[in-house]
Amino acid sequence: MLKKERRRYLALKIDSTETFSSGEFMNALWNALLKLYGEYGASKTGLALIDYDAEKRFALIRVVHTAVENIRAAIASITEIAEKPVAIHVLNVSGTIKALYKKLKQ
């Protein structure tokens, strides 16, 4: 029997004067993952975009719990999105979306 995959949700703050589409953001994230870990490594992360707010510069992504450190490294390596300077910060990590939003409200 297959074990249920444990997931982690990461709240991200996009630090930039520009605004980006969710597609541009995800492209930058996937490219950073591919550069660091190759196709095989990137495919193991289970990366998915759950929520994205261009105005608030906020993103919520889901990953497999074993890939959290890899994702953090990839996020740290992103310096530009769509050729515009940017820095992305991990605000919080949680096992459920509900707990993550709760942590962010504090």
N, CA, C and O atoms as CSV, one atom per row, in Angstrom:
chain,resi,resn,atom,element,x,y,z
A,1,MET,N,N,0.834,-1.195,0.000
A,1,MET,CA,C,0.000,0.000,0.000
A,1,MET,C,C,0.875,1.255,0.000
A,1,MET,O,O,1.879,1.329,0.709
A,2,LEU,N,N,0.480,2.226,-0.799
A,2,LEU,CA,C,1.222,3.483,-0.862
A,2,LEU,C,C,0.943,4.338,0.366
A,2,LEU,O,O,-0.197,4.474,0.808
A,3,LYS,N,N,2.019,4.910,0.905
A,3,LYS,CA,C,1.838,5.814,2.035
A,3,LYS,C,C,1.371,7.169,1.537
A,3,LYS,O,O,1.785,7.624,0.471
A,4,LYS,N,N,0.515,7.805,2.305
A,4,LYS,CA,C,0.050,9.133,1.949
A,4,LYS,C,C,1.236,10.098,2.058
A,4,LYS,O,O,1.969,10.092,3.047
A,5,GLU,N,N,1.406,10.916,1.031
A,5,GLU,CA,C,2.519,11.853,1.048
A,5,GLU,C,C,2.248,12.974,2.041
A,5,GLU,O,O,1.180,13.586,2.034
A,6,ARG,N,N,3.222,13.228,2.885
A,6,ARG,CA,C,3.098,14.344,3.820
A,6,ARG,C,C,3.496,15.611,3.088
A,6,ARG,O,O,4.507,15.653,2.387
A,7,ARG,N,N,2.692,16.630,3.260
A,7,ARG,CA,C,2.918,17.865,2.536
A,7,ARG,C,C,3.248,18.999,3.485
A,7,ARG,O,O,2.910,18.963,4.668
A,8,ARG,N,N,3.915,20.003,2.943
A,8,ARG,CA,C,4.175,21.229,3.690
A,8,ARG,C,C,3.746,22.399,2.828
A,8,ARG,O,O,3.897,22.387,1.606
A,9,TYR,N,N,3.212,23.404,3.489
A,9,TYR,CA,C,2.782,24.619,2.808
A,9,TYR,C,C,3.721,25.746,3.209
A,9,TYR,O,O,3.998,25.941,4.393
A,10,LEU,N,N,4.209,26.489,2.220
A,10,LEU,CA,C,5.131,27.585,2.488
A,10,LEU,C,C,4.489,28.907,2.085
A,10,LEU,O,O,4.001,29.062,0.966
A,11,ALA,N,N,4.498,29.860,3.024
A,11,ALA,CA,C,4.023,31.210,2.733
A,11,ALA,C,C,5.236,32.026,2.301
A,11,ALA,O,O,6.244,32.073,3.005
A,12,LEU,N,N,5.132,32.665,1.146
A,12,LEU,CA,C,6.257,33.411,0.597
A,12,LEU,C,C,5.917,34.885,0.409
A,12,LEU,O,O,4.812,35.235,-0.004
A,13,LYS,N,N,6.886,35.742,0.720
A,13,LYS,CA,C,6.754,37.180,0.498
A,13,LYS,C,C,7.669,37.535,-0.662
A,13,LYS,O,O,8.863,37.237,-0.627
A,14,ILE,N,N,7.115,38.170,-1.689
A,14,ILE,CA,C,7.900,38.570,-2.849
A,14,ILE,C,C,8.307,40.026,-2.670
A,14,ILE,O,O,7.469,40.928,-2.669
A,15,ASP,N,N,9.612,40.236,-2.517
A,15,ASP,CA,C,10.167,41.553,-2.228
A,15,ASP,C,C,10.621,42.209,-3.528
A,15,ASP,O,O,11.707,41.923,-4.032
A,16,SER,N,N,9.778,43.090,-4.065
A,16,SER,CA,C,10.122,43.753,-5.319
A,16,SER,C,C,9.226,44.970,-5.519
A,16,SER,O,O,8.126,45.049,-4.972
A,17,THR,N,N,9.719,45.912,-6.312
A,17,THR,CA,C,8.908,47.088,-6.631
A,17,THR,C,C,7.936,46.765,-7.758
A,17,THR,O,O,6.945,47.466,-7.957
A,18,GLU,N,N,8.232,45.689,-8.498
A,18,GLU,CA,C,7.390,45.272,-9.625
A,18,GLU,C,C,6.330,44.271,-9.158
A,18,GLU,O,O,6.428,43.703,-8.069
A,19,THR,N,N,5.317,44.068,-10.004
A,19,THR,CA,C,4.361,42.986,-9.743
A,19,THR,C,C,4.515,41.954,-10.857
A,19,THR,O,O,4.841,42.290,-11.995
A,20,PHE,N,N,4.274,40.695,-10.507
A,20,PHE,CA,C,4.448,39.598,-11.453
A,20,PHE,C,C,3.195,38.751,-11.513
A,20,PHE,O,O,2.438,38.675,-10.545
A,21,SER,N,N,2.979,38.116,-12.650
A,21,SER,CA,C,1.853,37.183,-12.766
A,21,SER,C,C,2.242,35.893,-12.044
A,21,SER,O,O,3.421,35.648,-11.789
A,22,SER,N,N,1.257,35.085,-11.723
A,22,SER,CA,C,1.541,33.814,-11.056
A,22,SER,C,C,2.388,32.924,-11.965
A,22,SER,O,O,3.222,32.156,-11.485
A,23,GLY,N,N,2.177,33.026,-13.267
A,23,GLY,CA,C,2.944,32.249,-14.237
A,23,GLY,C,C,4.417,32.625,-14.225
A,23,GLY,O,O,5.285,31.753,-14.240
A,24,GLU,N,N,4.700,33.928,-14.197
A,24,GLU,CA,C,6.090,34.400,-14.152
A,24,GLU,C,C,6.768,33.932,-12.867
A,24,GLU,O,O,7.928,33.521,-12.874
A,25,PHE,N,N,6.020,34.004,-11.764
A,25,PHE,CA,C,6.553,33.567,-10.467
A,25,PHE,C,C,6.898,32.079,-10.489
A,25,PHE,O,O,7.993,31.685,-10.086
A,26,MET,N,N,5.966,31.260,-10.957
A,26,MET,CA,C,6.181,29.811,-10.989
A,26,MET,C,C,7.302,29.428,-11.958
A,26,MET,O,O,8.071,28.507,-11.684
A,27,ASN,N,N,7.395,30.131,-13.087
A,27,ASN,CA,C,8.492,29.883,-14.031
A,27,ASN,C,C,9.835,30.103,-13.367
A,27,ASN,O,O,10.751,29.295,-13.523
A,28,ALA,N,N,9.957,31.202,-12.620
A,28,ALA,CA,C,11.208,31.507,-11.931
A,28,ALA,C,C,11.533,30.421,-10.913
A,28,ALA,O,O,12.685,30.006,-10.787
A,29,LEU,N,N,10.511,29.961,-10.186
A,29,LEU,CA,C,10.707,28.933,-9.165
A,29,LEU,C,C,11.120,27.594,-9.797
A,29,LEU,O,O,12.053,26.943,-9.328
A,30,TRP,N,N,10.421,27.194,-10.859
A,30,TRP,CA,C,10.766,25.943,-11.546
A,30,TRP,C,C,12.172,26.013,-12.147
A,30,TRP,O,O,12.934,25.049,-12.070
A,31,ASN,N,N,12.512,27.174,-12.751
A,31,ASN,CA,C,13.845,27.327,-13.348
A,31,ASN,C,C,14.939,27.221,-12.296
A,31,ASN,O,O,15.981,26.613,-12.543
A,32,ALA,N,N,14.709,27.810,-11.118
A,32,ALA,CA,C,15.682,27.736,-10.029
A,32,ALA,C,C,15.839,26.282,-9.568
A,32,ALA,O,O,16.954,25.821,-9.323
A,33,LEU,N,N,14.720,25.568,-9.451
A,33,LEU,CA,C,14.750,24.145,-9.062
A,33,LEU,C,C,15.510,23.300,-10.086
A,33,LEU,O,O,16.338,22.463,-9.727
A,34,LEU,N,N,15.214,23.535,-11.358
A,34,LEU,CA,C,15.868,22.775,-12.424
A,34,LEU,C,C,17.369,23.040,-12.448
A,34,LEU,O,O,18.162,22.120,-12.648
A,35,LYS,N,N,17.758,24.300,-12.243
A,35,LYS,CA,C,19.172,24.662,-12.253
A,35,LYS,C,C,19.915,23.983,-11.104
A,35,LYS,O,O,21.036,23.505,-11.279
A,36,LEU,N,N,19.285,23.942,-9.926
A,36,LEU,CA,C,19.940,23.363,-8.748
A,36,LEU,C,C,19.898,21.833,-8.711
A,36,LEU,O,O,20.893,21.197,-8.365
A,37,TYR,N,N,18.749,21.239,-9.065
A,37,TYR,CA,C,18.556,19.801,-8.844
A,37,TYR,C,C,18.296,18.979,-10.098
A,37,TYR,O,O,18.177,17.756,-10.024
A,38,GLY,N,N,18.207,19.644,-11.256
A,38,GLY,CA,C,17.928,18.914,-12.490
A,38,GLY,C,C,16.460,18.500,-12.566
A,38,GLY,O,O,15.691,18.730,-11.633
A,39,GLU,N,N,16.089,17.897,-13.670
A,39,GLU,CA,C,14.689,17.509,-13.866
A,39,GLU,C,C,14.214,16.484,-12.852
A,39,GLU,O,O,13.098,16.576,-12.339
A,40,TYR,N,N,15.066,15.504,-12.564
A,40,TYR,CA,C,14.677,14.450,-11.622
A,40,TYR,C,C,14.440,15.038,-10.225
A,40,TYR,O,O,13.424,14.754,-9.590
A,41,GLY,N,N,15.376,15.848,-9.761
A,41,GLY,CA,C,15.254,16.466,-8.438
A,41,GLY,C,C,14.041,17.377,-8.335
A,41,GLY,O,O,13.328,17.371,-7.331
A,42,ALA,N,N,13.815,18.163,-9.391
A,42,ALA,CA,C,12.673,19.083,-9.400
A,42,ALA,C,C,11.349,18.321,-9.391
A,42,ALA,O,O,10.378,18.754,-8.770
A,43,SER,N,N,11.319,17.185,-10.084
A,43,SER,CA,C,10.078,16.403,-10.157
A,43,SER,C,C,9.726,15.776,-8.808
A,43,SER,O,O,8.561,15.471,-8.552
A,44,LYS,N,N,10.714,15.586,-7.956
A,44,LYS,CA,C,10.508,14.973,-6.639
A,44,LYS,C,C,9.922,15.937,-5.602
A,44,LYS,O,O,9.551,15.514,-4.507
A,45,THR,N,N,9.834,17.232,-5.939
A,45,THR,CA,C,9.398,18.225,-4.947
A,45,THR,C,C,7.883,18.288,-4.778
A,45,THR,O,O,7.392,18.706,-3.730
A,46,GLY,N,N,7.137,17.871,-5.813
A,46,GLY,CA,C,5.677,17.940,-5.746
A,46,GLY,C,C,5.184,19.375,-5.653
A,46,GLY,O,O,4.146,19.640,-5.045
A,47,LEU,N,N,5.921,20.299,-6.251
A,47,LEU,CA,C,5.607,21.726,-6.167
A,47,LEU,C,C,4.264,22.073,-6.805
A,47,LEU,O,O,3.976,21.665,-7.930
A,48,ALA,N,N,3.450,22.829,-6.075
A,48,ALA,CA,C,2.171,23.305,-6.602
A,48,ALA,C,C,1.868,24.672,-6.021
A,48,ALA,O,O,2.124,24.926,-4.844
A,49,LEU,N,N,1.318,25.557,-6.852
A,49,LEU,CA,C,0.921,26.886,-6.398
A,49,LEU,C,C,-0.509,26.803,-5.873
A,49,LEU,O,O,-1.418,26.386,-6.590
A,50,ILE,N,N,-0.701,27.203,-4.617
A,50,ILE,CA,C,-2.028,27.121,-4.000
A,50,ILE,C,C,-2.729,28.477,-4.052
A,50,ILE,O,O,-3.911,28.559,-4.386
A,51,ASP,N,N,-2.001,29.532,-3.724
A,51,ASP,CA,C,-2.577,30.872,-3.673
A,51,ASP,C,C,-1.527,31.869,-4.140
A,51,ASP,O,O,-0.342,31.719,-3.844
A,52,TYR,N,N,-1.971,32.895,-4.877
A,52,TYR,CA,C,-1.037,33.916,-5.342
A,52,TYR,C,C,-1.748,35.259,-5.370
A,52,TYR,O,O,-2.829,35.385,-5.944
A,53,ASP,N,N,-1.143,36.254,-4.752
A,53,ASP,CA,C,-1.716,37.598,-4.738
A,53,ASP,C,C,-0.643,38.579,-5.196
A,53,ASP,O,O,0.277,38.902,-4.444
A,54,ALA,N,N,-0.770,39.051,-6.440
A,54,ALA,CA,C,0.231,39.949,-7.024
A,54,ALA,C,C,0.282,41.288,-6.297
A,54,ALA,O,O,1.359,41.857,-6.122
A,55,GLU,N,N,-0.885,41.799,-5.868
A,55,GLU,CA,C,-0.924,43.104,-5.189
A,55,GLU,C,C,-0.235,43.050,-3.826
A,55,GLU,O,O,0.566,43.922,-3.490
A,56,LYS,N,N,-0.557,42.014,-3.047
A,56,LYS,CA,C,0.045,41.873,-1.713
A,56,LYS,C,C,1.437,41.255,-1.778
A,56,LYS,O,O,2.126,41.158,-0.763
A,57,ARG,N,N,1.852,40.835,-2.986
A,57,ARG,CA,C,3.149,40.171,-3.198
A,57,ARG,C,C,3.297,38.953,-2.275
A,57,ARG,O,O,4.289,38.791,-1.564
A,58,PHE,N,N,2.278,38.123,-2.322
A,58,PHE,CA,C,2.212,36.952,-1.448
A,58,PHE,C,C,1.953,35.699,-2.282
A,58,PHE,O,O,1.161,35.720,-3.224
A,59,ALA,N,N,2.626,34.615,-1.926
A,59,ALA,CA,C,2.382,33.337,-2.611
A,59,ALA,C,C,2.323,32.222,-1.581
A,59,ALA,O,O,3.004,32.268,-0.556
A,60,LEU,N,N,1.509,31.229,-1.863
A,60,LEU,CA,C,1.405,30.045,-1.011
A,60,LEU,C,C,1.650,28.836,-1.908
A,60,LEU,O,O,0.927,28.608,-2.878
A,61,ILE,N,N,2.691,28.060,-1.566
A,61,ILE,CA,C,3.012,26.880,-2.368
A,61,ILE,C,C,2.945,25.625,-1.515
A,61,ILE,O,O,3.091,25.672,-0.293
A,62,ARG,N,N,2.718,24.484,-2.197
A,62,ARG,CA,C,2.685,23.194,-1.516
A,62,ARG,C,C,3.833,22.344,-2.043
A,62,ARG,O,O,4.086,22.307,-3.248
A,63,VAL,N,N,4.528,21.658,-1.133
A,63,VAL,CA,C,5.606,20.749,-1.527
A,63,VAL,C,C,5.550,19.491,-0.670
A,63,VAL,O,O,4.884,19.463,0.364
A,64,VAL,N,N,6.250,18.458,-1.106
A,64,VAL,CA,C,6.382,17.233,-0.322
A,64,VAL,C,C,7.293,17.559,0.869
A,64,VAL,O,O,8.259,18.307,0.715
A,65,HIS,N,N,7.002,17.011,2.042
A,65,HIS,CA,C,7.739,17.396,3.257
A,65,HIS,C,C,9.247,17.152,3.161
A,65,HIS,O,O,10.030,17.845,3.811
A,66,THR,N,N,9.657,16.171,2.352
A,66,THR,CA,C,11.088,15.884,2.226
A,66,THR,C,C,11.816,16.915,1.356
A,66,THR,O,O,13.046,16.959,1.343
A,67,ALA,N,N,11.061,17.737,0.637
A,67,ALA,CA,C,11.667,18.692,-0.303
A,67,ALA,C,C,11.716,20.122,0.221
A,67,ALA,O,O,12.123,21.027,-0.507
A,68,VAL,N,N,11.307,20.344,1.471
A,68,VAL,CA,C,11.246,21.711,2.003
A,68,VAL,C,C,12.603,22.421,1.924
A,68,VAL,O,O,12.677,23.576,1.505
A,69,GLU,N,N,13.665,21.734,2.323
A,69,GLU,CA,C,14.997,22.369,2.294
A,69,GLU,C,C,15.444,22.660,0.860
A,69,GLU,O,O,16.065,23.691,0.601
A,70,ASN,N,N,15.131,21.759,-0.069
A,70,ASN,CA,C,15.470,21.984,-1.483
A,70,ASN,C,C,14.737,23.201,-2.029
A,70,ASN,O,O,15.312,24.019,-2.747
A,71,ILE,N,N,13.463,23.307,-1.681
A,71,ILE,CA,C,12.652,24.441,-2.137
A,71,ILE,C,C,13.203,25.744,-1.560
A,71,ILE,O,O,13.308,26.747,-2.266
A,72,ARG,N,N,13.556,25.724,-0.270
A,72,ARG,CA,C,14.125,26.911,0.368
A,72,ARG,C,C,15.407,27.359,-0.338
A,72,ARG,O,O,15.625,28.554,-0.540
A,73,ALA,N,N,16.244,26.403,-0.709
A,73,ALA,CA,C,17.494,26.717,-1.412
A,73,ALA,C,C,17.190,27.325,-2.787
A,73,ALA,O,O,17.820,28.301,-3.194
A,74,ALA,N,N,16.227,26.746,-3.488
A,74,ALA,CA,C,15.848,27.251,-4.808
A,74,ALA,C,C,15.284,28.670,-4.707
A,74,ALA,O,O,15.595,29.533,-5.528
A,75,ILE,N,N,14.441,28.900,-3.679
A,75,ILE,CA,C,13.855,30.224,-3.468
A,75,ILE,C,C,14.951,31.252,-3.195
A,75,ILE,O,O,14.910,32.367,-3.714
A,76,ALA,N,N,15.934,30.867,-2.374
A,76,ALA,CA,C,17.037,31.771,-2.028
A,76,ALA,C,C,17.878,32.130,-3.250
A,76,ALA,O,O,18.492,33.197,-3.290
A,77,SER,N,N,17.909,31.244,-4.246
A,77,SER,CA,C,18.734,31.495,-5.431
A,77,SER,C,C,18.053,32.398,-6.466
A,77,SER,O,O,18.687,32.821,-7.433
A,78,ILE,N,N,16.778,32.691,-6.267
A,78,ILE,CA,C,16.053,33.543,-7.229
A,78,ILE,C,C,16.393,35.013,-6.981
A,78,ILE,O,O,16.155,35.542,-5.895
A,79,THR,N,N,16.951,35.662,-8.000
A,79,THR,CA,C,17.301,37.083,-7.878
A,79,THR,C,C,16.502,37.947,-8.840
A,79,THR,O,O,16.463,39.170,-8.702
A,80,GLU,N,N,15.865,37.306,-9.815
A,80,GLU,CA,C,15.009,38.080,-10.721
A,80,GLU,C,C,13.877,37.227,-11.277
A,80,GLU,O,O,14.002,36.016,-11.455
A,81,ILE,N,N,12.761,37.911,-11.545
A,81,ILE,CA,C,11.609,37.290,-12.193
A,81,ILE,C,C,11.312,38.161,-13.411
A,81,ILE,O,O,11.200,39.381,-13.295
A,82,ALA,N,N,11.188,37.538,-14.561
A,82,ALA,CA,C,10.929,38.258,-15.816
A,82,ALA,C,C,11.928,39.413,-15.986
A,82,ALA,O,O,11.551,40.520,-16.371
A,83,GLU,N,N,13.192,39.142,-15.696
A,83,GLU,CA,C,14.304,40.101,-15.829
A,83,GLU,C,C,14.153,41.366,-14.974
A,83,GLU,O,O,14.718,42.412,-15.292
A,84,LYS,N,N,13.384,41.252,-13.887
A,84,LYS,CA,C,13.254,42.368,-12.934
A,84,LYS,C,C,13.787,41.885,-11.587
A,84,LYS,O,O,13.497,40.760,-11.179
A,85,PRO,N,N,14.567,42.724,-10.886
A,85,PRO,CA,C,15.163,42.282,-9.607
A,85,PRO,C,C,14.108,41.932,-8.554
A,85,PRO,O,O,13.072,42.588,-8.444
A,86,VAL,N,N,14.402,40.885,-7.786
A,86,VAL,CA,C,13.436,40.416,-6.790
A,86,VAL,C,C,14.153,39.594,-5.717
A,86,VAL,O,O,15.207,39.010,-5.969
A,87,ALA,N,N,13.572,39.558,-4.528
A,87,ALA,CA,C,14.024,38.662,-3.459
A,87,ALA,C,C,12.761,38.013,-2.901
A,87,ALA,O,O,11.744,38.681,-2.713
A,88,ILE,N,N,12.830,36.716,-2.638
A,88,ILE,CA,C,11.662,36.012,-2.106
A,88,ILE,C,C,12.015,35.475,-0.727
A,88,ILE,O,O,13.054,34.841,-0.543
A,89,HIS,N,N,11.146,35.733,0.232
A,89,HIS,CA,C,11.385,35.314,1.611
A,89,HIS,C,C,10.336,34.301,2.038
A,89,HIS,O,O,9.157,34.444,1.716
A,90,VAL,N,N,10.770,33.276,2.767
A,90,VAL,CA,C,9.833,32.304,3.333
A,90,VAL,C,C,9.335,32.884,4.654
A,90,VAL,O,O,10.116,33.074,5.586
A,91,LEU,N,N,8.025,33.165,4.734
A,91,LEU,CA,C,7.449,33.725,5.957
A,91,LEU,C,C,7.200,32.635,6.984
A,91,LEU,O,O,7.475,32.809,8.171
A,92,ASN,N,N,6.673,31.499,6.513
A,92,ASN,CA,C,6.313,30.421,7.414
A,92,ASN,C,C,6.147,29.103,6.672
A,92,ASN,O,O,5.908,29.081,5.465
A,93,VAL,N,N,6.275,28.007,7.407
A,93,VAL,CA,C,6.066,26.665,6.849
A,93,VAL,C,C,5.116,25.941,7.789
A,93,VAL,O,O,5.254,26.026,9.009
A,94,SER,N,N,4.141,25.220,7.211
A,94,SER,CA,C,3.200,24.491,8.052
A,94,SER,C,C,2.702,23.238,7.341
A,94,SER,O,O,2.851,23.099,6.127
A,95,GLY,N,N,2.116,22.340,8.103
A,95,GLY,CA,C,1.580,21.098,7.555
A,95,GLY,C,C,0.176,21.235,6.995
A,95,GLY,O,O,-0.269,20.391,6.218
A,96,THR,N,N,-0.532,22.305,7.387
A,96,THR,CA,C,-1.879,22.547,6.855
A,96,THR,C,C,-2.023,24.017,6.471
A,96,THR,O,O,-1.345,24.884,7.023
A,97,ILE,N,N,-2.904,24.279,5.530
A,97,ILE,CA,C,-3.140,25.654,5.090
A,97,ILE,C,C,-3.752,26.464,6.235
A,97,ILE,O,O,-3.389,27.618,6.462
A,98,LYS,N,N,-4.682,25.840,6.945
A,98,LYS,CA,C,-5.372,26.502,8.068
A,98,LYS,C,C,-4.373,26.981,9.115
A,98,LYS,O,O,-4.431,28.130,9.554
A,99,ALA,N,N,-3.445,26.090,9.520
A,99,ALA,CA,C,-2.434,26.448,10.525
A,99,ALA,C,C,-1.491,27.530,9.996
A,99,ALA,O,O,-1.033,28.387,10.753
A,100,LEU,N,N,-1.209,27.485,8.714
A,100,LEU,CA,C,-0.305,28.476,8.123
A,100,LEU,C,C,-0.923,29.870,8.192
A,100,LEU,O,O,-0.262,30.823,8.606
A,101,TYR,N,N,-2.186,29.994,7.787
A,101,TYR,CA,C,-2.870,31.295,7.854
A,101,TYR,C,C,-2.992,31.781,9.305
A,101,TYR,O,O,-2.911,32.979,9.576
A,102,LYS,N,N,-3.188,30.844,10.220
A,102,LYS,CA,C,-3.271,31.163,11.650
A,102,LYS,C,C,-1.942,31.765,12.129
A,102,LYS,O,O,-1.924,32.778,12.827
A,103,LYS,N,N,-0.823,31.116,11.738
A,103,LYS,CA,C,0.516,31.600,12.105
A,103,LYS,C,C,0.782,32.992,11.539
A,103,LYS,O,O,1.384,33.838,12.200
A,104,LEU,N,N,0.319,33.222,10.289
A,104,LEU,CA,C,0.560,34.495,9.626
A,104,LEU,C,C,-0.219,35.634,10.264
A,104,LEU,O,O,0.229,36.781,10.249
A,105,LYS,N,N,-1.394,35.320,10.829
A,105,LYS,CA,C,-2.228,36.356,11.458
A,105,LYS,C,C,-1.649,36.855,12.773
A,105,LYS,O,O,-1.952,37.969,13.200
A,106,GLN,N,N,-0.816,36.039,13.423
A,106,GLN,CA,C,-0.266,36.403,14.736
A,106,GLN,C,C,0.707,37.565,14.634
A,106,GLN,O,O,1.260,37.997,15.645
